Amino acid sequence: MIELWIPITLVAAFCQNLRSALQKHLKSQLTTAGATYVRFFYAWPFAVFYLWGLNHWGGLAFPQPNGVFLLYCVLGGTTQILSTALMVWMFSFRNFAVGTTYSKTEIVQVAFLGLILLGDTISLTAAIAIAISVVGIMAMSVAQTHVSVSSLITGMTEKATLIGLASGAFLGASVVFFRGAALSLNHDNVVMAAAFALALGIVLQTIAMGIYLLFRERETLTAVVRNWRWALPVGVAGVMGSIAWFTAFTMQNAAYVRALGQIELVFTFIASIFFFKEKTTLMEFFGIVSIVTGILIIVLLD
């Protein structure tokens, strides 16, 4: 029997893929910070409404927050924003493609941080599956950014590479922190615990990034509101994905969830072939096969 976290993760990956596609349209209308902010600004009302609905219609009691929960939420929101900021900064470097590839090591960092912070262990089978998936992810990145293998080796100590690794580390940390926040509530219903962590996390991110934009890019705030027709679908798709991600993270080890979540790359790959009629390179094909192999090992053998 398939465990519930598996289909939930598939939904999360699909919604994230949809959100990214919608978000690309906003790149021509907003700054990078603005395009990032819409995922929070237009999502938080739905996250709060979802939480209220679980209580009002679902009959689930609200959790009792504690100091550890609040700390994890703040750390999770902060590290997620820092990850995005570092990624944007990395794009200003000439060799940003190498750093982008190294940022894809996020899954390994999730596994490591999960073990250190939450005591989450993974089996040998899962470790092998994650390693295979990471090889596939990096192969896809190499193929799409036209980075050579030799460049990856020689560029390991360059600034863009270190920023890419840091971006991946912060993204991985945010996943682990948010999982820790939901688990620290000790609630008897994982769906409610996940929803509570999501609602607070996304509200804090909206406030924090809103304050930043108010002082640094005030015109961007106006643009975010003005472009609501495209921004609203981004927020809806984003919150649907976040609900699924947070629920899956609360149910299962975050490293397993993120490994399975890489199926979003498979969705993108399939769309590029059948909808956009793009040609596939041998490296991309190798990457997809590796990612699918890693996913199948986790789902069927672990």
Secondary structure, DSSP 8 states (H G I E B T S, - for coil): ---THHHHHHHHHHHHHHHHHHHHHHTTTS-HHHHHHHHHHTTHHHHHHHHHHHHHTT--------HHHHHHHHHHHHHHHHHHHHHHHHTTSTTHHHHHHHHTTHHHHHHHHIIIII-----HHHHHHHHHHHHHHHHHHHHHHT--HHHHHHTTTSHHHHHHHHHHHHHHHHHHHHHHHHHHT--S-HHHHHHHHHHHHHHHHHHHHHHHHHHH-HHHHHHHHHTHHHHHHHHHHHHHHHHHHHHHHHHS-HHHHHHHHTHHHHHHHHHHHHTS-----HHHHHHHHHHHHHHHIIIII-
